[in-house]
Amino acid sequence: MAAADQEHHVSVVCPRSYHDKSYLRGFLGTVGDLQKAGVLQDVVLEVGGRRFPCHRLVLSAASPYFRAMFTSDMAESRQKTVVLQGLDAGIFGEILSYIYSGTLHVSLDKVQPLYQAADLLQLDYMSETCSSYMVKNMKVECSNCVDLFNFADVFSLDIVRNRCLQCLHVNFAKVALSDEFCSLSVNQLTEIISHDELDVKEEITVWEAVVRWVQHSREERLHHLPSILPHIRFNLLTPDDTAAILEHPLVKEHPGSSTIRNVVKETEEELLFINPREGKYISRSFRPRRPYSFPVMAVTSDNNIYMLVSDLGVEEFDKLSAYKYKNSAVNNLHSLVGARMSTVSTFQRRDLYHFWYQQFLVRVEEILFYVAMGKTKFSTLIQMRKYDHHTDQWQECTHQELEQLDVPLGYGAAVSCGCHLYFIRKSDMHRYSPRQDLWEQRTPPRTDRSPATAVAMGTEIFCTDDLFTQTMVYDTESDIWQKLRGWSTQKYPSCLKISSPSFFVLENQLHIVLYIQAYGTARKGHYKFYVYDRD
């Protein structure tokens, strides 16, 4: 009965809640009026010799810094006048204006000290607003860019710092001539010049910038030179530029000149063993004694790497050299027999070189096959040889004639799947049986562009074109192609060029590595690794 009476009472009184949207604004305005009129102020903050009468309650509500000061047992909580250190009086006046009005006035000449004060007083909104303002209003002037970079470094403002780095990379040639450039620390300098997207027309510009930085304070900075030089891309310099650097006083007169000269002259090549899952790689170097063309490679089940390269000597341009890199603690490249493996003559190499050729090294059931596609005046061919481990010799295989295409031949992929070798172009596809030494045609992908990379996983073959615009998957058992849904190059802005895709399988998952480079730059790009999530 009592419960029923209570429900009846509630229905009679009709309780409701209302929110006055103008209350907070009116309350804040009244507080501001009290501050202007100097009414009810109970503390004086002294900054740089100037006195600012304020309200403890208002300061405590706005700032955790002041709340801790006035609500704890600190001496300031009992003082009528509190002296604040490390603040500028003019900037503190701007802060008080924000606290009492909710309005913040920011400009390029004030944004850094405003952020510094807001960081000290734990005014989060003010800090975030200043950080955003720096990013949006950053100018390309050298002084502004370098100054903000130094400031962002001190306060660990990653967003501002990254934006500054972009500005420094794009305007490096101009920034390097400014006085502010010489204020960079050695770590900042090496970080900037080592970036792949540094916008310089010639690499000598980077060397000249380093020289200017060192000479700005020669006695204090000269010892940093050996650690800076490896970040310069000396392989992009002309021989004359390299010779001039070796004769430069900074190099000749340096106590470690021999070490520096070795860095400048270093032309070592590297093999990178990469673990995309852990984001780590191991570098193994090799230095061929003779110039060579870009190698083709294959990896066997025991993780040995085979490389097939062509000598660039005039007399031996029609010869190939095969090398084997043993996956061991040894850090250099070994050939299969002594200093080099057996040298083989390629099919009509001299004739094909005048038109075009493409090469692959493919492993099928632990047998290595050298696959080459070439165009003569009369035909387009796939020619092959297989390597006999026992005799250390290359043996001829049955060739396959291809349809003549109106597009350049530089697009095609060779891949092994099961006990067969597949050669894929956009409008034709061929399967080779090593056991029967026989070619047969299969259903082509019929895409706009021919595949540039292909890999097999299980009974399926995945391939994509040279720009990674379309990925296809082929079922070797049903002879059917399907378009693979998923990642698109639209992930990257149009100012970046995506090229040289390469598929590979790791731990039964499909991966791709892409080469990404900014358009219109002489700098090298960088590689990105992705794994395909089929779910």
N, C-alpha and C positions, 0 to 999 in steps of 0.2 A: 504493500500500500504506500509505503514511504517512497519507494522508487517511482511509483506512478505519479505521486505528487511532485517529485523533483523534475520529472520529464515535462509535466504540465507547466511548472514554473519557468523552465527554460524556454518552452515554446511561447510563453506569454511575454517574457522580457526581450526576446529576439536579439541575442548577442551578436555583434559583428565587429570586425576590425577594419580600420581605414588607414591608408598610408598617404601622408601629406608629401607629395612629390616636391613641393617647394620648400619643405622644412629645412633640409640639409643646406640648400643654397642660402636660404634666409639666415640660418644659424651661422654659417660660415661668414656671411656678409656682416652680421652683427658682431662677430668676434673680430673681424677686420676693423670695424668702426671703433670698437673698444681700444684696439691697438693704436689706431690713429689718434684717438682722443687721449691716450695715456691713462685709461681708467682700469682699475683693478690689477695693474701690473705688480708682480710680486718677486721678480728677479731681474737683475741686470747682467747681460752678457757683454764682456769686454773683449773686443777683437781688434788687434793692431792699433790700440790706443783709442778706438771709438767705442762708445757705450750704447748698448741696445736694450732698453727696458722691454721685458716680455712677460708672458704668462707661463708658469711652470706647467699647468694643465695642458695648454695648447701645444707646447713643445713636446711634452711626454706623449701626447696622442699622435703626433706627427712622426716622431723619430724614436726608434728603439734605443739609440745612443743617449738621448736626453731622458728617456724613461728610466734607463738604468742609473743615470746620474742622480735623478731627483727622488727615486723611490728606494734607494739602497742606503747603506750606512756610510756612503762616501761623504767626505767633508763638504763637497759642493752642494749636497742636499740641504745643508744648514746655512750656507752662505747667502748673503744678499747680493753679492757681486761675484760672478764666476768668470775667470779669465780663460779663454779658449786659445790654444796654441796651434800653429800650423795652418791658419786660415787667413785669407785676405779680407779686409774689412768690406770692400766693395762687393766681393762675391758673397760674403755672408749676408749683406743687405738684400741681395737677390734671392737668397735662400729663405730669409724671413718673409719676403714678399710672397714667395710661393707657398710657404706654410700657412700664411694668414689669408691667402686668396685662392689657392689652388691653380694659379696661372704661372707658368714658367716661361721666361723670356730667354731665348738662346741665340747666340750669334757665333760666328767663326772665331772671333777674338776672345770669347768667354767660355766656349764649350769645354775646353780642357780643364781650367780651374773649377768650373761648375761641377764637372764629373768628379774631380778629385775631392772636392768638399762633400758632395753627395755620397761618395764612397765612404768617407770618414764618418759621416753622420747617419749612415745606413738608410738613406732615402732612396728606396728601390725604384720607384717610378721615375724619379729625377735621373738616376743613373741610367736606366734603360732608355729614357728619352734622349739623353745626351749621346749615348752610344749609337742609337739609331740616327740621330742628327749627323754625327760624324760620317757615317757610311753614306747617307743620302746626299750630303753636301760637300763631299770630298772633291777638291779641285786637283787638276793635274799639275799644278805648279809644283816645282821640285821641292821647295821649302815646306809647303803644306803636306805633301805626300810623305817625305822622310820624317818630318816632325811628328806627324800622327802615328807613323810606324813605330817610332821610338816610344811614344806615349803609350800606345796599345801594348807594346812589349812589356813595359813596366807594370801595367795594371791587368795584364793577361786578358785583354779584350779580344777574343779570338775572331769575332765577326769583323771588327774594325781592322784587326791585323791582317786578316786574309784579303780584305778589300784593298788595303794598302799594298800588299804584295802584288796583287793584280795590277795596280796602278804603276808600281815600280817596274814590273816586268814589261808592261806595254810601253812605258816611257823611259826605258833604261838608258838609252843613248843620251837623252837630255838630262836625266837625273844624275848620271855619272859625271857630268861637267859642273854640277852645283857644289857650293861650299858645304851644304848640308850632307851631301853624300859621304864626305870624309868623317862625319860624326858617327857613322855606323860602327858597331862592334865587329870584331872578326867573325863571330858566329853569324851575325846578321848578314854580313857581306857574302860569306860562303853559301848561306841559304838562298840568297837572291841569285847569285851567278850560276848556281848549280841547277836551277829550275829549267825544265825542258821547254817551257813556253816563253823564255826570255826573248824579247823581240829585238834582235840585232841583225843587221844586214850582213855583217862580217864578224867572225869570232875575234878578230884582232881588237875590236871595240872592247871586249871583255878584258883582255890583257891590259889595254891602255887604262881602263878604269881601275884595275888592281894596282898598277904602277902609281897612279895618282893617289890612291888611298894610302899606299905604303909610304910614299914620299911626303905626305902631309905630316907624319910624325915618324920619320925614318928610324930613329934609334929605338923607339918603343915598338914598332910594327915589323921591322925587317925580319925578325925571327919567325913571324907567322907565315912568311912566303911559302915554305915547303908544304904547309898544310892547306894553303889556298889554291896552289897551282893545279892539283888534281881535279878541281872543279871546272877548269877551263877545257873546252873541247878542242884539244890541239890537233885532232885528226881533221878538223874543219879548216885549219889554217893552210895557207899556201906555203910551199917550200921556202920562199923568200921571207915570209913572215916568221916562220920557225927559225930560220937562220938569224934574223934580226933579234929575236928574243934571246937566243943563245949568246949573242954578243952584247946584250944590254948590261949596263953597269950593275944593276940589281942582281943579275945572275952571276956575272963574272966575279964580282967582289964579295959575294955572299960566302960566309965560312963553309956552308954546305953546298957549294956550287956544283960539285959532282952529283950529289943527290938530286938537285934541281934539274940539272941537264938530263938526267935519266928520266925524270918525270916528263919533261918537255918532249923528249924523243921517243917516249914510250908508244909503241904501235901494237901492243899486245892484243890478241883476240881472246874472247872468253866464251866458255860454255857455261850456261846457267842451269843448275838443277833446281827446279822450283817446286815447292809444296804450296799450292794455292790455299789449302785448308788452313795452314798455319801462318800464311803470309810470309814465308821465309824462303831464302834461296841460298845455294852454295855455289860459289864461283870456282871454276877450274879453267886455267888459262892454257893457251898453246900459241906458239909463234912459228908459223911456217917459214922455212928458209927461202921459199920462192913465192912470188905472187900467184894468187889463185882466184878462180871465180867463185861465186856464191855456191856453197855446197848443198847437196841433197843428203838427207839423213834417214836412217831407219834404226829402230831399237828392237833388239831381240828379247826373247822371254827371260834370258839371264841378265837383262839390263845392260848389255854391251851396246855401244853406239857405233854404227858404221857411217862413215862420211865418204861421199864420192865427189871429188873436186877436179876441175880442169886446170892444168897448168897454163899460165898466160904467156909463156915464152913463144916466140914466133915459130920456132921449129917444132914445138911440141903442142901446139894448140889443138891438134886433133887427138890428144891423148888424155886419158882420165887416170887419176890416182885414187885408190881406195885406202882409207885409214880406219883403224879400229880404236875406239876409246874404251879402255877397260874400266869398269866400274869398281875401282879399288881406291886405296889410299894414295896411289900415284897421281900426281897433279899435272902430268903432261900427256900429250897425245902420242899413241904408239901405232905404228903401222903393223900390218899382219906379218910381214916378212922383213926383218931387218929395219932399214930406214924407211921403207915404203912397201906397200903391197904390190901385186902384179899390176902393171900398167896395161890398159886395154885401149885399142883403137875403136873409136865410135863409128857408126855407120855414116858415111858421106858427110862427115862433120864439117868439112870446109865448105861444101855446097850449102848445107843447111844453115850455116851461120849467116849467110848473106840474106836469108829470108826470115826464118824464125825457128826456134826449137824450145822444147820444154822437157824437163827431166824429172824423174822420180826414182826413189829407191824404196821398194816395197818388200815386206816380208810376208811370205805365204808358207805356212807350215814349216817354219824355221829355214826356208830357202830364200835367199835374197834375189830380187829381180830388179834389174836396171831397165826402166821404162822411159822411152823417149818419144815425144811427138814432134814431127818435123814436116816442113812444107818445102817441096821442090817445085820446079816449074810445072810439073805434070801431075803431081799427086800429093796427098797428105797421108802420112803413115804413122802407125805405132810400131816401133821396133824395140825388141827386148833381148836381153841377155840374162842368164842366171849364173849365180856364183856357186862354184863347187868348192866346198871347204876342204875336201880331201886333196884335191889336185891344185888348189889355189889358182884356178883358172875360170874364165868367163865363157859360157857356152851360148851359142846362138839359139834363139827360140823363133817360133813362127811369127811372122809379122802380120799386121792387120791394116788394110787400107781403109781410110776414113772418107766420109763425104766432105767435099770441098765447101767451106763456109765463106760467106761474104764478110764475116767479122774477123778481127785479128785472132790469131790462134792462141793467144796468151791466156786462155781460159779453159781449164779442164782439170780433172782430178783423178788420181789413181789411188785405189784403196783395196785392201784385201778383206774378205769376209768368209769365214769358214775355210774351205779348200779352194776358193776361187779368187781371182784378181779381177777387179772391175775398173774400167776406164769410162768416165762420165763426162759428157758435154751436154749442152742444153737441148740439142735436137737429136743426139744419138748416144747410145750406151752399149758397151761391149764387155762380155765376160770371157775370161781366159781360164782354161783348165790346165794347170801344170802337169797333171797326171797324163792327160791325153795330148798335150801341146796343141790345143785347139781353141779357136775363138768362135763365139756366137753372139748374135745381137740380142739385146734385151730392151725393155720399154724405157725410153728416155724420160727425163723429168719434164721436158717441154716448158721451161721457164724462160723469162725474158733475158736472163744473163746466165752464162755457163758457170758451173760451180768452180770455186777457187780452192776449196778445202773439203775434205770428206773424211769420215771416220766410221768404223763399224763398232756396233755394240750389240752383242748377241747375234740375231739374224737380221738386224736392221742396219742400214747405212744412212748416216746423216750428212748433209752437205749444204753449203751456202755459197753465195757469190762473193766477189772481191770486196763489195761494200756492205756486206751483211744486211741486205735489204729483204731477202727471202730465204727461209730455211725449209728444206724438204727432207722427208724421211722415206726410205725405200725398204719395202719388205722383200727380202731376197727369195722367200719361199713362194709368195703369191705373185711376185713381179708387179707390184702396185706401188705407185708413188702417192704421198699425201703431203699437204702443206702442214708444217709444224707451227702451232700457235705459241705465242709467248713474247719474248723480249723484242723490242724494236729500236732502231737507231734514233727514233724520236726522243729517246732518253737524253740525248746530248744536244746542246745548242748548235745552231747552224754554223757558228764560227769555228767548230772543231771538225776535222776531217777524220773519218773512221776508215781504216784500210787494213789489209793483210790479216784477215781473220784466219784462225787456225783452230780446228776442232781437236780435242783429245779426250780420252776416257781415263778417268782416275777413280778407283774404288767403285767401279760399275756405275759411275755417274758421268753424264755428258758435260764437258767443259768447253769453253771457247776463250781464246786470248785475242784481244784486239789491239791494234796499234792506233793511238789517238794523238793527233797533232793539230796545232792551231794553223789555220790558213794564213799564208803570207809571211811565215816566219822561217828563218834559216836554222832555227834550233831543232834538235831532235825531239821527237815526241816521246810518249811513254806507253807502257803496256798495261792493259786492264784484264783481269781474269773474272769469268763468270761461270756459274754452274747452273744447269737447266733443271728447274723443278717441274717434273711432268705432272704432278698432282694439281 
